[in-house]
Each structure stands twice: as structure tokens, then as C-alpha cells.
Amino acid sequence: MKRVLITGTAGFIGFHLAKLLLSEGFRVHGFDGMTDYYDVALKQRRHQMLLQNPGFTTTEDMLENHERLMQVADEFQPEVIIHLAAQAGVRYSLEEPRSYVNSNVIGTFNVMEVARQHKVQHLLMASTSSVYGANEDMPFTEVEKADTQLTIYAATKKANEAMAHSYAHLWDLPTTMFRFFTVYGTWGRPDLALYKFVDAILEDRPIDIYNHGDMYRDFTNVEDLVRGIRLLIDVPPVRPASADEVEDGDSLSPVAPHRVVNIGNGDKVRLVDFIEAIEAAIGKKAIRNYMPMQMGDVPATWANTDLLQRLTGYRPETNFKDGIAQFVAWFRDYHGK
């Protein structure tokens, strides 16, 4: 089976993806900086679980260390690279913007250089629904313009898409960028809303509900998300002979083997409905603290997932109520609550 280098394997999504690929017999090497943006013990626990599989090896270092990243690739000889590591968090980008440029721009450039020099069969990299920014036509489609990013986090991810396009064009490097939509699930990040809400409700602390709950998100279960990534591995984009070859609705570049793909649940859920599902799963009401809209936030996200289905035959469809119940069960078990 293929050798896959994944950046960010101690992270929420990277852990689930590595676990899935290992279960299918892939050899996986993880590269993770183990930063302290959130509880490092949770990241270590994820890696410990992955290391139970003999097909998994790992390196702990920062993506900004280009020499180390290249050394790892020279030794592992990846056929596919999946770049998930990033400084995450929309709100944290208001406080520490420099960390986003260092990790998301310089770190991503280093990953692209490794992919170029090793002539990998497919480079897949994470973007975000946040790149749609102030766009209002929903559901969001990959072929619409996305030039109005509202945070430095979103701007760095849009920069990644542009950087990747240039490398795909110059070096004929097959590259797929996937835009994630509000990912949640077991082994999740403590800074994400679901984790914070469940923790607060169990501890009888109030939860902050922005824009007075009048917000909509396309909540995507992490297991659905990584299934989409797994299937996209097998569909590397091919540079078309001309723009006429690009089908309507396909984000394939007319001048490069480069494509952008939404991975979302394809449905928008009102935030207050999401909270009510958490309350139902816990069996306890939340203490609600309604707040105005946060700076840099958007009122709604909603993915059109037709392109993902066209390419892979797959469309995420886990109902958010089922996904929340799974998360609450995991949370109680992990924290003993």
C-alpha cells in the first residue's frame, strides 16, 4: 500500500485520518510540532494510540524546520503527502496573527517544496470554509470567487490555495485543496464550540452564544470528513489540455493539475438547534449567555458538496444529533464525568 506523509497527526483531524488509513493498510508517517495551543496531553494520547499500529511512525518537529522535514521525507519516501498541520482557530488569529503566518504560510511552503522535490503522486492540503469570507450566496460552491476573507487565519489559507496553484502549474504537481466546514467529533479540540459547550454544561458554567444564537453552520462529523479525504487520495487532478475540457461546476484549473473541493455535510444547522441537541444528549439544560457577533465571524456557512460526490461517489451525511451523542459519550468517558 501507499506510503503517506501526514502533517498534524497529533491533531484532531490528522489523528482520525491516520487511524483510517492505517486500518486500510497504508504506511503512515506523522509529522507534528506538538504546540501548546491546547492541551498537549490530548495530542500525546492520540499519538500513543496511533503508535499501537506498526504501520505508523512519527517525527515531532515544527514545519518551519525545512531541513528536518526534508530529512524525514528522504527517509520515508512518501508517495502521497497530506498537509493538515496548521495554526488553527479563527478567534485566536485576532490575538496571535504572527503564529498563523509562520505556521500556515512558511510551514506550508516547506511542505510544498518537499512535495515538489520528491515528485509525489498527489499533494492534498487543508483549506477552510472561512476563505468564503463575506460571500453570501449559499450553499458555497468551489467555483465562486472567494476574495473577501475576514480573518488572518482565512487569509493564510487562501494564500495556501494560491501558492499551491502556482506550484501545481510550474512543477506539474497534482494538488487537491479541501475546504473544511465546522468539523466536530470524538477526540476533538478543546477550543471548539462543542467541546467547550459540553464541558461548561457538565460543570454548571454558562456558555457564550454569539449573535444571540442566530448563526448557522454546516456541522461536519470528523469521520465523514476523513472518509472524504481518503477517497480524494485516489483522484489526483490532471492538467487539462484546454479550458474547454473543464466541466461546469468543477474547480479544476484550466492551466494546472489543481482543484479545490468542499468537504461538508451539505446542510446548515442553526446554532440554537445544535445546543438543544447537546442538552438532549447530556440530559441537562445549558445556562445561556447570549452575546453579540464576534469580530471576524460570519453568520452562516453551508457547503455545496456536489463536486466531492462527482469525484468520489461519496457525500457526508451523519446527522448532527447522532454525532453529538457520540461526542458526549466519548467526552464523559475520556474525562470521567
Summary of the structure (lengths in Angstrom):
residues: 337
radius of gyration: 19.3
end to end distance: 40.4
largest distance: 60.7
contacts: 1168
relative contact order: 0.14
helix: 44%
strand: 17%
